[in-house]
Amino acid sequence: MEKGRKTTLEERIEIVSYCIAHGKDYALTIKEYHVSYYQIYGWLRKFEAEGPKGLLDRRGRRKDMLPVSEIAQLSERRLNTGTGKHGAVRRRLPPMERQQAARNSPRKSAAR
């Protein structure tokens, strides 16, 4: 088995095209370009699924960021309706509002 080597996007496209043109003959492609079977196989799958864009090297890159307005909406929603491990959790109220909310909330009756 050949050891993989560093390749450019153009080289990966050329290697995948060569492999496809030769009926997916991995052994011939390995001998011609000196890259591993696993590299060729992975590139071929990505190329067939996404085209040449799939062969881009995206290591170390972050996912596309949401627009600022969406981020603001999501953070606002999270602050207002904080959810915890066990479902919805009440937003933490300042002490005075907490006392008022406790007085106004209906309590379960002890009588059955």
N, C-alpha and C positions, 0 to 999 in steps of 0.2 A: 504494500500500500504506500502510495506517495504521500509525503508530508505536505500539508497545505502551505501556501505562500501568500504574501500580500498581493492584492490585485486592485486595479482601478475599476471604476464603473464600466469604462469602455471595454476593458479586458473581460469582465464578467459577462457583458452582453455578447462579446465575440465567442467566448467559451460556450455559453448556452446555445447560441445560434449554431455553432459547430456541432454540438451534441445532438441537437434536434435534426440538423441536416443529415447526420449520419445515423438516423434511426435510433436515437438515444443509446448509442454505443458508448457506455461509460468507460470501458477499458481503453478504447481508442482515444477518447478525450483525455483521459488521465495521462497516457503516454505522450500525447501531443503538447499538452499545456502544463504538465507537472503540478497538478492540484489534486487534492484527495477526492475520493468518491463521494464522501459526505458533503463536501463543499459543492460539488457539481449537482448532486441530488437536491440539496437545499436551494441552490440558485434556480434550478429548473422549476421546482415547485413554486417558488416566489414569482418567477417570470410568468408561468402559466396562470397564476392567480391574479397578479397585479400588473403584468407587463414590465417594461424596463424600469418603471418607478420602484418596483418591488426589490430591485437589486441595489438600491441606495443603501449606504452604510449609515444606519440611524443609531448606532451605539452611543450612549452618553447624552442623547438628546431628550429634552422634555417633550411631553405631549403638547399639542396645540393648546394655547391658553384660551379661556372663554373671554368674550368681550367684557370690558369693565362693567358695563351696565348689568350684565348677567351675574357677575361675581357679587356686585352690590346687592342685587335682589336675593341671591342665595344666602349671603351672610345675614341680611336683614331677617329673612324667613327663619334662619337657624336661631338667631337671637330671640325672636318672638315666640317660637314654638319649640324650644329646645327639647330634644328627645334623648332619652337615656336608654339604658339596657332593657328596661321593662316598659317601654312605651312612652307616652307623653309625660313630661315633667313640667311642673309649673315654673314660670319665670320667677327668679328671685326678686322679691319686692323689698323696698326699703322698710325699716322697722315699723314706722307709723302705718303705712299702707297694709303691712302684714297683719297688724293688730286689728285694723278695721275689717279686713277681709275675713279674719277668724271670727269676729263678732257677727258678721252678716251671713256667714255660710250656714246652711241647714245642717244640723247634726242628727245622727241616727238616734232614734229613741231607744232607751234601755228597756222599755216594756215591750213584751211580745204579745 
